[in-house]
Amino acid sequence: MSDCIFCKIVEGKIPSRKVYEDDEMLAFHDIQPVAPVHFMIIPKAHVASLAEVTAEHAPVLGRMLAVAGRLAREQGATDGFRTIVNTGRVARQDVYHLHIHVIGGPDVLPRMLVKD
């Protein structure tokens, strides 16, 4: 997509601090990290959100999850990390290109959801 910021990162039109790259995916540091370890893993092919995923996307999505743990440890999240996929407006998805946030670091993560 011509106006997608993540597509522009994949194309090299916008610089990023790469964590990992192969033919189908790219991982790069978040520009507004919320923890000492905060990077995103995206498919290189444009998929707007998890709601748009079909069976044809399964191989790359599986590989994205499969590399997340190794990359998290390499970046310093050695005692655990969180993966987050925001999907759609209600979930506060800011960039409409599917992405997995990988967030971690020593004792920095709050509880996921607080029950009232």
N, C-alpha and C positions, 0 to 999 in steps of 0.2 A: 504494500500500500504506500502510495507516495507521501502521505502526511503522517505516517506512523513513525514515532521517534525510535522505537526499537528496530524497525526495519532499516531505518537510516543508520543505526549503530551496526547492524549486521552488514550493511553495504560499505561500512567504513566512512560514511559521510559525517558522522558524529563520533568523536573519540570516546573510548571507554577504557577502564582499567580491567582488562580481561583476566579472568581466573582460569578459564578453560574454553577450548574451541575445537570442534570437529566439523565434519561435513553437514551435520543436521542440527547442531545446537551450539549455543554460545552462553557462557556464564561470565558475568561481570559484576563489579562492585556497585552497590547502590550509591547514588550521588548524595542521598540524605540518609545515611545509616542511622538506625535506631539502637544499634548494639555494636560492640567491637568487631563482630563478624556479621556482615550483612551483604549478601550478594544475591543476584538473580540468575536463574537458568531459564533460557527461552529457546523455543524451537526457531530455527532460521526461517522456516516457512511461516507466513503470516496466518495465525489463527487468532481471532479476536478475543475469545475467552474460553474457559473450560466448557461453557454451555454450547459452544460451536464444535466441540470435538466429535469426531466420528471414529469408527473402527480403523480407518486408514491411518489415524494419528497414533494409535496404540504403540507401535514399535518405538517411535521417538520419545513419547511420553514415558514409557517404561525405562528407556535408557537415561532420560533426564533424572528420574528418581533413583536409578541405579548408581549414578555418579555423585549424587548429592552428598551422601555420607563421606565418601573419600574427600571430596572437595571441602566440605565443612571441617573435617579434621585437619586437612592441609592448611586451611586458613586460620586455625587456632581454636575451633570449637571441639575440643577433645573430650569434653564431658557431657556432650549432648547439644542439640540444636532443635530449632523449630522450622517446619516448612509451612508456608502459607500460600494459598492460591485464592486471591480475591476474585470473585466472579460477579460482574455486573455492578450496577449503580448502588444497590442496597449494601453490597459488600465493600463498597468504596474502592472499586477498581478504578485506578487513575489512568492507566495506559491500556488501551484496548488491543493488546497483543498478549496472548497467554504468557504468563511468567510465574515461576515458583520463587518466592522469597526464601532464602535460607538465612536464618538468624540465630546467632549464638554468642557465646562468650561466657566468662566466669560469673555465674550467679547474677545475671542481669535481666532475665526474662520474668515478667510478671505472670501470674496465673492467666491462662488463656481466656476464660470467660468467668466473670464473677456472678454468682447466683444471688439475686436479691432476696 
